[in-house]
Amino acid sequence: MIIRHRKASDVRSHEITPEGVYLNRRQFVQSTGLIAGSLALGDIARAAVLPEAGGKFGAMPTTHSKLDPTDTPTPFGDIINYNNYYEFGLDKTDPAKYAPAFKPLPWTVKVDGLCNKPGTLDLADFLKPHNLEQRIYRMRCVEGWSMVIPWIGIPLADIIKNVEPQGSAKFVRFETIVRKEEMRGQRSSSLPWPYIEGLRMDEAMHPLTLMAVGLYGQPLLGQNGAPFRLVVPWKYGFKGVKSIVRISFVESQPQNTWKVMNSDEYGFYANVNPKVDHPRWSQASERRIGELRRRPTLMFNGYEEEVAAMYEGMNLVRLY
Ligand code: MTE
């Protein structure tokens, strides 16, 4: 893994990716399109990009966005052993224990709704070495803990542009897999399945919004949302829907799972905001996993400069 240590103040992909790589990626995306009508997965194609279990991705451009010197990446062992993934159980250690029963590949994602080119994405078709990036993001869970994670993925905007959303598409809805045989938590009704999340179109197109396929240089493990999950670093962790099988362009705000479960406590926007407390606890500070001290929580999780303009004029206390 080549890590270029630069102090990026912003992560627009054309600024953080070497120009040649960036242009190649755009040309690739434009020339091939991302939609393939449910192609069968070729083992050779898959192996070229998604390494086998225990393998590593090849070198790729990296950015550290808005990190300060105390934002050191959380140890791999913590990232894979302290998880929220109710499909595998309610305890933080359940996902690591039970996710090995989940077999993520092959994987396809249905893209539908208000777009001109609906279809089925095959992970093996659109993951190419030159369209992957490493993004080191600060992550904040609504429960008060945080981590710094070196994700590997592709900007969601690249996928969206290729399917040509229509003007009437105002939101993007994400749906997770239902596979009760492999996901023991789905045999209970702890949550309504499938887990659903949504973003407003401008949030989905924002250059920080990533579809992750790996972390720490290797493919995502089941507990972190293998093989394909959303990462939105300025929002609380519950927006980061895991193991996505369907992306739909819709006119109205999707009913996201946690808002449906308890709308007094969880909203649609879920922007990290130290001034808007959860009804049962303060959001003013957080504990980084691996540290004892609490640190102040930053507005929009420290990504204010990049994202605040999207929420200008909105009442962020009412629209939490
Ligand atoms: N996605 C699905 N499908 N099911 C879940 O239970 N939990 C969410 C989110 N995505 C969840 C999910 C919550 S509450 C958090 S905090 C993050 O995943 C945790 O991601 P991590 O375990 O990779 O840190």
Residues whose N, C-alpha, C, O or C-beta is under 5 A from the ligand:
A	BS01	MTE	Y82 N83 N84 Y85 Y86 E87 C141 T176 Y195 Q223 N224 G237 F238 G240 V241 K242
